[in-house]
Amino acid sequence: EDIARIITGKDSAKIQDGVFWVKALCNDLNIPPLSAIGLKQEHVREIVKEALASSSMKGNPISLTDAELADILTKAM
């Protein structure tokens, strides 16, 4: 909710408000889904495996499971 309040500029913003704001921004900027660059469901498992092995994932404030990462990636398609 802190991030939602920051990006929306509204003290009463909830998580969903932040999600809507980001979706609207992506729409306004014409950011295509990952499927537009050829990402398919069959690629998700390998990408998740590689992501978990990368050093950049160690900087995340929380650890995500394989299923959580796959869900995020799938939703971005």
HTML snippet that shows the backbone in 3Dmol.js (N, CA, C, O; Angstrom):
<script src="https://3Dmol.org/build/3Dmol-min.js"></script>
<div id="view" style="width:600px;height:400px;position:relative"></div>
<script>
const pdb = `
ATOM      1  N   GLU A   1       0.808  -1.190   0.000  1.00  0.00           N
ATOM      2  CA  GLU A   1       0.000   0.000   0.000  1.00  0.00           C
ATOM      3  C   GLU A   1       0.858   1.264   0.000  1.00  0.00           C
ATOM      4  O   GLU A   1       0.459   2.294  -0.544  1.00  0.00           O
ATOM      5  N   ASP A   2       2.049   1.176   0.618  1.00  0.00           N
ATOM      6  CA  ASP A   2       2.942   2.338   0.604  1.00  0.00           C
ATOM      7  C   ASP A   2       3.282   2.736  -0.831  1.00  0.00           C
ATOM      8  O   ASP A   2       3.252   3.915  -1.185  1.00  0.00           O
ATOM      9  N   ILE A   3       3.601   1.742  -1.642  1.00  0.00           N
ATOM     10  CA  ILE A   3       3.951   2.021  -3.038  1.00  0.00           C
ATOM     11  C   ILE A   3       2.737   2.563  -3.789  1.00  0.00           C
ATOM     12  O   ILE A   3       2.864   3.490  -4.588  1.00  0.00           O
ATOM     13  N   ALA A   4       1.578   1.995  -3.538  1.00  0.00           N
ATOM     14  CA  ALA A   4       0.353   2.482  -4.195  1.00  0.00           C
ATOM     15  C   ALA A   4       0.121   3.947  -3.849  1.00  0.00           C
ATOM     16  O   ALA A   4      -0.254   4.737  -4.715  1.00  0.00           O
ATOM     17  N   ARG A   5       0.342   4.316  -2.587  1.00  0.00           N
ATOM     18  CA  ARG A   5       0.149   5.714  -2.186  1.00  0.00           C
ATOM     19  C   ARG A   5       1.167   6.623  -2.868  1.00  0.00           C
ATOM     20  O   ARG A   5       0.834   7.736  -3.274  1.00  0.00           O
ATOM     21  N   ILE A   6       2.403   6.153  -2.994  1.00  0.00           N
ATOM     22  CA  ILE A   6       3.448   6.956  -3.631  1.00  0.00           C
ATOM     23  C   ILE A   6       3.145   7.176  -5.112  1.00  0.00           C
ATOM     24  O   ILE A   6       3.192   8.309  -5.591  1.00  0.00           O
ATOM     25  N   ILE A   7       2.836   6.104  -5.838  1.00  0.00           N
ATOM     26  CA  ILE A   7       2.671   6.256  -7.287  1.00  0.00           C
ATOM     27  C   ILE A   7       1.364   6.944  -7.676  1.00  0.00           C
ATOM     28  O   ILE A   7       1.289   7.604  -8.713  1.00  0.00           O
ATOM     29  N   THR A   8       0.337   6.789  -6.843  1.00  0.00           N
ATOM     30  CA  THR A   8      -0.932   7.444  -7.175  1.00  0.00           C
ATOM     31  C   THR A   8      -1.020   8.849  -6.598  1.00  0.00           C
ATOM     32  O   THR A   8      -1.822   9.664  -7.054  1.00  0.00           O
ATOM     33  N   GLY A   9      -0.199   9.129  -5.599  1.00  0.00           N
ATOM     34  CA  GLY A   9      -0.264  10.428  -4.933  1.00  0.00           C
ATOM     35  C   GLY A   9      -1.471  10.571  -4.022  1.00  0.00           C
ATOM     36  O   GLY A   9      -1.827  11.684  -3.633  1.00  0.00           O
ATOM     37  N   LYS A  10      -2.101   9.455  -3.679  1.00  0.00           N
ATOM     38  CA  LYS A  10      -3.299   9.480  -2.828  1.00  0.00           C
ATOM     39  C   LYS A  10      -3.008   8.795  -1.492  1.00  0.00           C
ATOM     40  O   LYS A  10      -2.572   7.645  -1.460  1.00  0.00           O
ATOM     41  N   ASP A  11      -3.246   9.497  -0.407  1.00  0.00           N
ATOM     42  CA  ASP A  11      -2.999   8.948   0.929  1.00  0.00           C
ATOM     43  C   ASP A  11      -3.873   7.740   1.246  1.00  0.00           C
ATOM     44  O   ASP A  11      -3.509   6.911   2.080  1.00  0.00           O
ATOM     45  N   SER A  12      -5.014   7.638   0.591  1.00  0.00           N
ATOM     46  CA  SER A  12      -5.943   6.542   0.869  1.00  0.00           C
ATOM     47  C   SER A  12      -5.795   5.364  -0.107  1.00  0.00           C
ATOM     48  O   SER A  12      -6.592   4.427  -0.062  1.00  0.00           O
ATOM     49  N   ALA A  13      -4.792   5.402  -0.981  1.00  0.00           N
ATOM     50  CA  ALA A  13      -4.644   4.360  -2.007  1.00  0.00           C
ATOM     51  C   ALA A  13      -4.396   2.991  -1.394  1.00  0.00           C
ATOM     52  O   ALA A  13      -3.665   2.844  -0.414  1.00  0.00           O
ATOM     53  N   LYS A  14      -5.016   2.014  -1.991  1.00  0.00           N
ATOM     54  CA  LYS A  14      -4.843   0.606  -1.608  1.00  0.00           C
ATOM     55  C   LYS A  14      -4.025  -0.093  -2.695  1.00  0.00           C
ATOM     56  O   LYS A  14      -3.738   0.494  -3.738  1.00  0.00           O
ATOM     57  N   ILE A  15      -3.660  -1.323  -2.449  1.00  0.00           N
ATOM     58  CA  ILE A  15      -2.836  -2.082  -3.388  1.00  0.00           C
ATOM     59  C   ILE A  15      -3.465  -2.091  -4.780  1.00  0.00           C
ATOM     60  O   ILE A  15      -2.776  -1.859  -5.773  1.00  0.00           O
ATOM     61  N   GLN A  16      -4.757  -2.354  -4.856  1.00  0.00           N
ATOM     62  CA  GLN A  16      -5.436  -2.437  -6.154  1.00  0.00           C
ATOM     63  C   GLN A  16      -5.356  -1.113  -6.911  1.00  0.00           C
ATOM     64  O   GLN A  16      -5.295  -1.103  -8.140  1.00  0.00           O
ATOM     65  N   ASP A  17      -5.357   0.001  -6.183  1.00  0.00           N
ATOM     66  CA  ASP A  17      -5.213   1.304  -6.837  1.00  0.00           C
ATOM     67  C   ASP A  17      -3.858   1.404  -7.531  1.00  0.00           C
ATOM     68  O   ASP A  17      -3.751   1.946  -8.630  1.00  0.00           O
ATOM     69  N   GLY A  18      -2.830   0.876  -6.879  1.00  0.00           N
ATOM     70  CA  GLY A  18      -1.497   0.861  -7.480  1.00  0.00           C
ATOM     71  C   GLY A  18      -1.447  -0.025  -8.710  1.00  0.00           C
ATOM     72  O   GLY A  18      -0.810   0.317  -9.707  1.00  0.00           O
ATOM     73  N   VAL A  19      -2.117  -1.159  -8.635  1.00  0.00           N
ATOM     74  CA  VAL A  19      -2.161  -2.079  -9.777  1.00  0.00           C
ATOM     75  C   VAL A  19      -2.850  -1.403 -10.960  1.00  0.00           C
ATOM     76  O   VAL A  19      -2.356  -1.463 -12.086  1.00  0.00           O
ATOM     77  N   PHE A  20      -3.973  -0.771 -10.710  1.00  0.00           N
ATOM     78  CA  PHE A  20      -4.691  -0.067 -11.785  1.00  0.00           C
ATOM     79  C   PHE A  20      -3.835   1.045 -12.380  1.00  0.00           C
ATOM     80  O   PHE A  20      -3.847   1.255 -13.594  1.00  0.00           O
ATOM     81  N   TRP A  21      -3.089   1.762 -11.533  1.00  0.00           N
ATOM     82  CA  TRP A  21      -2.236   2.847 -11.995  1.00  0.00           C
ATOM     83  C   TRP A  21      -1.157   2.317 -12.937  1.00  0.00           C
ATOM     84  O   TRP A  21      -0.908   2.898 -13.993  1.00  0.00           O
ATOM     85  N   VAL A  22      -0.518   1.205 -12.550  1.00  0.00           N
ATOM     86  CA  VAL A  22       0.532   0.615 -13.393  1.00  0.00           C
ATOM     87  C   VAL A  22      -0.058   0.105 -14.700  1.00  0.00           C
ATOM     88  O   VAL A  22       0.540   0.295 -15.759  1.00  0.00           O
ATOM     89  N   LYS A  23      -1.213  -0.534 -14.648  1.00  0.00           N
ATOM     90  CA  LYS A  23      -1.863  -1.013 -15.875  1.00  0.00           C
ATOM     91  C   LYS A  23      -2.189   0.149 -16.809  1.00  0.00           C
ATOM     92  O   LYS A  23      -1.992   0.056 -18.020  1.00  0.00           O
ATOM     93  N   ALA A  24      -2.684   1.235 -16.241  1.00  0.00           N
ATOM     94  CA  ALA A  24      -3.006   2.408 -17.057  1.00  0.00           C
ATOM     95  C   ALA A  24      -1.738   3.003 -17.667  1.00  0.00           C
ATOM     96  O   ALA A  24      -1.743   3.423 -18.824  1.00  0.00           O
ATOM     97  N   LEU A  25      -0.664   3.040 -16.901  1.00  0.00           N
ATOM     98  CA  LEU A  25       0.608   3.553 -17.416  1.00  0.00           C
ATOM     99  C   LEU A  25       1.096   2.699 -18.585  1.00  0.00           C
ATOM    100  O   LEU A  25       1.496   3.231 -19.621  1.00  0.00           O
ATOM    101  N   CYS A  26       1.062   1.392 -18.422  1.00  0.00           N
ATOM    102  CA  CYS A  26       1.485   0.486 -19.505  1.00  0.00           C
ATOM    103  C   CYS A  26       0.631   0.712 -20.741  1.00  0.00           C
ATOM    104  O   CYS A  26       1.144   0.711 -21.860  1.00  0.00           O
ATOM    105  N   ASN A  27      -0.668   0.907 -20.549  1.00  0.00           N
ATOM    106  CA  ASN A  27      -1.563   1.173 -21.667  1.00  0.00           C
ATOM    107  C   ASN A  27      -1.229   2.514 -22.328  1.00  0.00           C
ATOM    108  O   ASN A  27      -1.154   2.607 -23.553  1.00  0.00           O
ATOM    109  N   ASP A  28      -1.032   3.543 -21.513  1.00  0.00           N
ATOM    110  CA  ASP A  28      -0.718   4.880 -22.043  1.00  0.00           C
ATOM    111  C   ASP A  28       0.605   4.881 -22.821  1.00  0.00           C
ATOM    112  O   ASP A  28       0.749   5.598 -23.811  1.00  0.00           O
ATOM    113  N   LEU A  29       1.562   4.077 -22.366  1.00  0.00           N
ATOM    114  CA  LEU A  29       2.876   4.018 -23.013  1.00  0.00           C
ATOM    115  C   LEU A  29       2.932   2.975 -24.132  1.00  0.00           C
ATOM    116  O   LEU A  29       3.974   2.773 -24.755  1.00  0.00           O
ATOM    117  N   ASN A  30       1.799   2.318 -24.374  1.00  0.00           N
ATOM    118  CA  ASN A  30       1.711   1.272 -25.401  1.00  0.00           C
ATOM    119  C   ASN A  30       2.751   0.171 -25.206  1.00  0.00           C
ATOM    120  O   ASN A  30       3.380  -0.275 -26.165  1.00  0.00           O
ATOM    121  N   ILE A  31       2.928  -0.262 -23.958  1.00  0.00           N
ATOM    122  CA  ILE A  31       3.856  -1.341 -23.655  1.00  0.00           C
ATOM    123  C   ILE A  31       3.136  -2.661 -23.951  1.00  0.00           C
ATOM    124  O   ILE A  31       2.137  -2.981 -23.307  1.00  0.00           O
ATOM    125  N   PRO A  32       3.634  -3.412 -24.910  1.00  0.00           N
ATOM    126  CA  PRO A  32       2.958  -4.652 -25.280  1.00  0.00           C
ATOM    127  C   PRO A  32       3.223  -5.756 -24.259  1.00  0.00           C
ATOM    128  O   PRO A  32       4.200  -5.693 -23.513  1.00  0.00           O
ATOM    129  N   PRO A  33       2.365  -6.753 -24.226  1.00  0.00           N
ATOM    130  CA  PRO A  33       2.618  -7.900 -23.353  1.00  0.00           C
ATOM    131  C   PRO A  33       3.829  -8.681 -23.868  1.00  0.00           C
ATOM    132  O   PRO A  33       4.222  -8.534 -25.025  1.00  0.00           O
ATOM    133  N   LEU A  34       4.413  -9.505 -23.008  1.00  0.00           N
ATOM    134  CA  LEU A  34       5.594 -10.274 -23.398  1.00  0.00           C
ATOM    135  C   LEU A  34       5.317 -11.232 -24.553  1.00  0.00           C
ATOM    136  O   LEU A  34       6.234 -11.601 -25.288  1.00  0.00           O
ATOM    137  N   SER A  35       4.075 -11.630 -24.713  1.00  0.00           N
ATOM    138  CA  SER A  35       3.738 -12.506 -25.833  1.00  0.00           C
ATOM    139  C   SER A  35       3.988 -11.823 -27.175  1.00  0.00           C
ATOM    140  O   SER A  35       4.198 -12.494 -28.185  1.00  0.00           O
ATOM    141  N   ALA A  36       3.965 -10.497 -27.185  1.00  0.00           N
ATOM    142  CA  ALA A  36       4.192  -9.754 -28.428  1.00  0.00           C
ATOM    143  C   ALA A  36       5.625  -9.908 -28.934  1.00  0.00           C
ATOM    144  O   ALA A  36       5.898  -9.682 -30.112  1.00  0.00           O
ATOM    145  N   ILE A  37       6.528 -10.290 -28.049  1.00  0.00           N
ATOM    146  CA  ILE A  37       7.916 -10.509 -28.478  1.00  0.00           C
ATOM    147  C   ILE A  37       8.237 -12.002 -28.580  1.00  0.00           C
ATOM    148  O   ILE A  37       9.398 -12.401 -28.670  1.00  0.00           O
ATOM    149  N   GLY A  38       7.179 -12.814 -28.563  1.00  0.00           N
ATOM    150  CA  GLY A  38       7.346 -14.237 -28.810  1.00  0.00           C
ATOM    151  C   GLY A  38       7.378 -15.141 -27.593  1.00  0.00           C
ATOM    152  O   GLY A  38       7.571 -16.349 -27.732  1.00  0.00           O
ATOM    153  N   LEU A  39       7.195 -14.587 -26.404  1.00  0.00           N
ATOM    154  CA  LEU A  39       7.188 -15.423 -25.205  1.00  0.00           C
ATOM    155  C   LEU A  39       5.935 -16.280 -25.195  1.00  0.00           C
ATOM    156  O   LEU A  39       4.825 -15.792 -25.404  1.00  0.00           O
ATOM    157  N   LYS A  40       6.135 -17.559 -24.950  1.00  0.00           N
ATOM    158  CA  LYS A  40       5.021 -18.507 -24.906  1.00  0.00           C
ATOM    159  C   LYS A  40       5.052 -19.263 -23.593  1.00  0.00           C
ATOM    160  O   LYS A  40       6.071 -19.293 -22.903  1.00  0.00           O
ATOM    161  N   GLN A  41       3.932 -19.868 -23.255  1.00  0.00           N
ATOM    162  CA  GLN A  41       3.822 -20.616 -22.006  1.00  0.00           C
ATOM    163  C   GLN A  41       4.912 -21.684 -21.905  1.00  0.00           C
ATOM    164  O   GLN A  41       5.400 -21.971 -20.812  1.00  0.00           O
ATOM    165  N   GLU A  42       5.286 -22.259 -23.014  1.00  0.00           N
ATOM    166  CA  GLU A  42       6.308 -23.308 -22.986  1.00  0.00           C
ATOM    167  C   GLU A  42       7.692 -22.788 -22.584  1.00  0.00           C
ATOM    168  O   GLU A  42       8.579 -23.581 -22.269  1.00  0.00           O
ATOM    169  N   HIS A  43       7.883 -21.468 -22.592  1.00  0.00           N
ATOM    170  CA  HIS A  43       9.158 -20.869 -22.201  1.00  0.00           C
ATOM    171  C   HIS A  43       9.239 -20.578 -20.696  1.00  0.00           C
ATOM    172  O   HIS A  43      10.328 -20.392 -20.153  1.00  0.00           O
ATOM    173  N   VAL A  44       8.098 -20.540 -20.041  1.00  0.00           N
ATOM    174  CA  VAL A  44       8.031 -20.088 -18.653  1.00  0.00           C
ATOM    175  C   VAL A  44       8.907 -20.914 -17.733  1.00  0.00           C
ATOM    176  O   VAL A  44       9.654 -20.350 -16.934  1.00  0.00           O
ATOM    177  N   ARG A  45       8.840 -22.217 -17.820  1.00  0.00           N
ATOM    178  CA  ARG A  45       9.606 -23.077 -16.909  1.00  0.00           C
ATOM    179  C   ARG A  45      11.099 -22.784 -16.985  1.00  0.00           C
ATOM    180  O   ARG A  45      11.757 -22.665 -15.951  1.00  0.00           O
ATOM    181  N   GLU A  46      11.638 -22.666 -18.188  1.00  0.00           N
ATOM    182  CA  GLU A  46      13.067 -22.409 -18.359  1.00  0.00           C
ATOM    183  C   GLU A  46      13.446 -21.014 -17.865  1.00  0.00           C
ATOM    184  O   GLU A  46      14.495 -20.842 -17.244  1.00  0.00           O
ATOM    185  N   ILE A  47      12.608 -20.026 -18.132  1.00  0.00           N
ATOM    186  CA  ILE A  47      12.891 -18.663 -17.671  1.00  0.00           C
ATOM    187  C   ILE A  47      12.899 -18.607 -16.145  1.00  0.00           C
ATOM    188  O   ILE A  47      13.772 -17.972 -15.552  1.00  0.00           O
ATOM    189  N   VAL A  48      11.943 -19.261 -15.515  1.00  0.00           N
ATOM    190  CA  VAL A  48      11.892 -19.300 -14.051  1.00  0.00           C
ATOM    191  C   VAL A  48      13.148 -19.972 -13.504  1.00  0.00           C
ATOM    192  O   VAL A  48      13.743 -19.480 -12.545  1.00  0.00           O
ATOM    193  N   LYS A  49      13.548 -21.067 -14.090  1.00  0.00           N
ATOM    194  CA  LYS A  49      14.746 -21.781 -13.659  1.00  0.00           C
ATOM    195  C   LYS A  49      15.977 -20.875 -13.752  1.00  0.00           C
ATOM    196  O   LYS A  49      16.783 -20.816 -12.823  1.00  0.00           O
ATOM    197  N   GLU A  50      16.112 -20.181 -14.864  1.00  0.00           N
ATOM    198  CA  GLU A  50      17.249 -19.280 -15.060  1.00  0.00           C
ATOM    199  C   GLU A  50      17.184 -18.084 -14.103  1.00  0.00           C
ATOM    200  O   GLU A  50      18.205 -17.642 -13.577  1.00  0.00           O
ATOM    201  N   ALA A  51      15.975 -17.573 -13.888  1.00  0.00           N
ATOM    202  CA  ALA A  51      15.810 -16.430 -12.986  1.00  0.00           C
ATOM    203  C   ALA A  51      16.221 -16.785 -11.564  1.00  0.00           C
ATOM    204  O   ALA A  51      16.888 -16.002 -10.888  1.00  0.00           O
ATOM    205  N   LEU A  52      15.820 -17.963 -11.118  1.00  0.00           N
ATOM    206  CA  LEU A  52      16.165 -18.385  -9.762  1.00  0.00           C
ATOM    207  C   LEU A  52      17.667 -18.565  -9.580  1.00  0.00           C
ATOM    208  O   LEU A  52      18.181 -18.416  -8.472  1.00  0.00           O
ATOM    209  N   ALA A  53      18.363 -18.880 -10.648  1.00  0.00           N
ATOM    210  CA  ALA A  53      19.809 -19.086 -10.579  1.00  0.00           C
ATOM    211  C   ALA A  53      20.601 -17.786 -10.731  1.00  0.00           C
ATOM    212  O   ALA A  53      21.809 -17.761 -10.494  1.00  0.00           O
ATOM    213  N   SER A  54      19.917 -16.704 -11.127  1.00  0.00           N
ATOM    214  CA  SER A  54      20.632 -15.457 -11.385  1.00  0.00           C
ATOM    215  C   SER A  54      20.950 -14.721 -10.083  1.00  0.00           C
ATOM    216  O   SER A  54      20.223 -14.830  -9.096  1.00  0.00           O
ATOM    217  N   SER A  55      22.035 -13.982 -10.104  1.00  0.00           N
ATOM    218  CA  SER A  55      22.433 -13.240  -8.908  1.00  0.00           C
ATOM    219  C   SER A  55      21.486 -12.082  -8.621  1.00  0.00           C
ATOM    220  O   SER A  55      21.357 -11.666  -7.469  1.00  0.00           O
ATOM    221  N   SER A  56      20.829 -11.562  -9.634  1.00  0.00           N
ATOM    222  CA  SER A  56      19.928 -10.419  -9.419  1.00  0.00           C
ATOM    223  C   SER A  56      18.749 -10.779  -8.527  1.00  0.00           C
ATOM    224  O   SER A  56      18.202  -9.903  -7.856  1.00  0.00           O
ATOM    225  N   MET A  57      18.348 -12.034  -8.503  1.00  0.00           N
ATOM    226  CA  MET A  57      17.224 -12.454  -7.663  1.00  0.00           C
ATOM    227  C   MET A  57      17.582 -12.377  -6.180  1.00  0.00           C
ATOM    228  O   MET A  57      16.693 -12.277  -5.334  1.00  0.00           O
ATOM    229  N   LYS A  58      18.854 -12.422  -5.864  1.00  0.00           N
ATOM    230  CA  LYS A  58      19.277 -12.378  -4.471  1.00  0.00           C
ATOM    231  C   LYS A  58      19.044 -11.010  -3.843  1.00  0.00           C
ATOM    232  O   LYS A  58      19.039 -10.883  -2.618  1.00  0.00           O
ATOM    233  N   GLY A  59      18.852  -9.985  -4.671  1.00  0.00           N
ATOM    234  CA  GLY A  59      18.604  -8.646  -4.168  1.00  0.00           C
ATOM    235  C   GLY A  59      17.145  -8.361  -3.845  1.00  0.00           C
ATOM    236  O   GLY A  59      16.824  -7.291  -3.328  1.00  0.00           O
ATOM    237  N   ASN A  60      16.264  -9.301  -4.142  1.00  0.00           N
ATOM    238  CA  ASN A  60      14.839  -9.093  -3.865  1.00  0.00           C
ATOM    239  C   ASN A  60      14.584  -9.101  -2.358  1.00  0.00           C
ATOM    240  O   ASN A  60      15.246  -9.843  -1.631  1.00  0.00           O
ATOM    241  N   PRO A  61      13.651  -8.303  -1.882  1.00  0.00           N
ATOM    242  CA  PRO A  61      13.371  -8.266  -0.446  1.00  0.00           C
ATOM    243  C   PRO A  61      12.740  -9.558   0.088  1.00  0.00           C
ATOM    244  O   PRO A  61      12.843  -9.853   1.279  1.00  0.00           O
ATOM    245  N   ILE A  62      12.096 -10.317  -0.784  1.00  0.00           N
ATOM    246  CA  ILE A  62      11.543 -11.621  -0.384  1.00  0.00           C
ATOM    247  C   ILE A  62      11.895 -12.647  -1.451  1.00  0.00           C
ATOM    248  O   ILE A  62      12.128 -12.300  -2.609  1.00  0.00           O
ATOM    249  N   SER A  63      11.932 -13.899  -1.054  1.00  0.00           N
ATOM    250  CA  SER A  63      12.162 -14.976  -2.019  1.00  0.00           C
ATOM    251  C   SER A  63      10.824 -15.404  -2.595  1.00  0.00           C
ATOM    252  O   SER A  63       9.843 -15.546  -1.866  1.00  0.00           O
ATOM    253  N   LEU A  64      10.789 -15.608  -3.896  1.00  0.00           N
ATOM    254  CA  LEU A  64       9.582 -16.075  -4.553  1.00  0.00           C
ATOM    255  C   LEU A  64       9.740 -17.532  -4.940  1.00  0.00           C
ATOM    256  O   LEU A  64      10.837 -17.973  -5.286  1.00  0.00           O
ATOM    257  N   THR A  65       8.658 -18.274  -4.884  1.00  0.00           N
ATOM    258  CA  THR A  65       8.682 -19.677  -5.275  1.00  0.00           C
ATOM    259  C   THR A  65       8.638 -19.790  -6.801  1.00  0.00           C
ATOM    260  O   THR A  65       8.338 -18.822  -7.500  1.00  0.00           O
ATOM    261  N   ASP A  66       8.937 -20.962  -7.290  1.00  0.00           N
ATOM    262  CA  ASP A  66       8.820 -21.221  -8.727  1.00  0.00           C
ATOM    263  C   ASP A  66       7.414 -20.865  -9.217  1.00  0.00           C
ATOM    264  O   ASP A  66       7.252 -20.218 -10.251  1.00  0.00           O
ATOM    265  N   ALA A  67       6.408 -21.292  -8.465  1.00  0.00           N
ATOM    266  CA  ALA A  67       5.020 -21.064  -8.865  1.00  0.00           C
ATOM    267  C   ALA A  67       4.694 -19.572  -8.893  1.00  0.00           C
ATOM    268  O   ALA A  67       3.994 -19.112  -9.795  1.00  0.00           O
ATOM    269  N   GLU A  68       5.186 -18.819  -7.925  1.00  0.00           N
ATOM    270  CA  GLU A  68       4.920 -17.378  -7.897  1.00  0.00           C
ATOM    271  C   GLU A  68       5.574 -16.680  -9.086  1.00  0.00           C
ATOM    272  O   GLU A  68       4.956 -15.835  -9.733  1.00  0.00           O
ATOM    273  N   LEU A  69       6.815 -17.032  -9.368  1.00  0.00           N
ATOM    274  CA  LEU A  69       7.507 -16.445 -10.522  1.00  0.00           C
ATOM    275  C   LEU A  69       6.805 -16.805 -11.830  1.00  0.00           C
ATOM    276  O   LEU A  69       6.632 -15.954 -12.703  1.00  0.00           O
ATOM    277  N   ALA A  70       6.411 -18.045 -11.959  1.00  0.00           N
ATOM    278  CA  ALA A  70       5.720 -18.492 -13.181  1.00  0.00           C
ATOM    279  C   ALA A  70       4.395 -17.740 -13.330  1.00  0.00           C
ATOM    280  O   ALA A  70       4.023 -17.358 -14.439  1.00  0.00           O
ATOM    281  N   ASP A  71       3.695 -17.528 -12.242  1.00  0.00           N
ATOM    282  CA  ASP A  71       2.424 -16.802 -12.290  1.00  0.00           C
ATOM    283  C   ASP A  71       2.632 -15.355 -12.725  1.00  0.00           C
ATOM    284  O   ASP A  71       1.878 -14.845 -13.553  1.00  0.00           O
ATOM    285  N   ILE A  72       3.639 -14.693 -12.181  1.00  0.00           N
ATOM    286  CA  ILE A  72       3.940 -13.313 -12.567  1.00  0.00           C
ATOM    287  C   ILE A  72       4.273 -13.231 -14.044  1.00  0.00           C
ATOM    288  O   ILE A  72       3.763 -12.364 -14.754  1.00  0.00           O
ATOM    289  N   LEU A  73       5.122 -14.126 -14.504  1.00  0.00           N
ATOM    290  CA  LEU A  73       5.525 -14.133 -15.899  1.00  0.00           C
ATOM    291  C   LEU A  73       4.339 -14.416 -16.813  1.00  0.00           C
ATOM    292  O   LEU A  73       4.172 -13.766 -17.845  1.00  0.00           O
ATOM    293  N   THR A  74       3.529 -15.374 -16.433  1.00  0.00           N
ATOM    294  CA  THR A  74       2.357 -15.718 -17.247  1.00  0.00           C
ATOM    295  C   THR A  74       1.397 -14.536 -17.344  1.00  0.00           C
ATOM    296  O   THR A  74       0.834 -14.278 -18.408  1.00  0.00           O
ATOM    297  N   LYS A  75       1.210 -13.823 -16.244  1.00  0.00           N
ATOM    298  CA  LYS A  75       0.314 -12.662 -16.264  1.00  0.00           C
ATOM    299  C   LYS A  75       0.868 -11.537 -17.120  1.00  0.00           C
ATOM    300  O   LYS A  75       0.104 -10.716 -17.626  1.00  0.00           O
ATOM    301  N   ALA A  76       2.189 -11.485 -17.292  1.00  0.00           N
ATOM    302  CA  ALA A  76       2.806 -10.447 -18.120  1.00  0.00           C
ATOM    303  C   ALA A  76       2.768 -10.809 -19.607  1.00  0.00           C
ATOM    304  O   ALA A  76       3.173 -10.015 -20.456  1.00  0.00           O
ATOM    305  N   MET A  77       2.289 -11.990 -19.910  1.00  0.00           N
ATOM    306  CA  MET A  77       2.214 -12.430 -21.309  1.00  0.00           C
ATOM    307  C   MET A  77       0.922 -11.929 -21.913  1.00  0.00           C
ATOM    308  O   MET A  77       0.649 -12.183 -23.086  1.00  0.00           O
TER     309      MET A  77
END
`;
const viewer = $3Dmol.createViewer("view");
viewer.addModel(pdb, "pdb");
viewer.setStyle({}, {cartoon: {color: "spectrum"}});
viewer.zoomTo();
viewer.render();
</script>
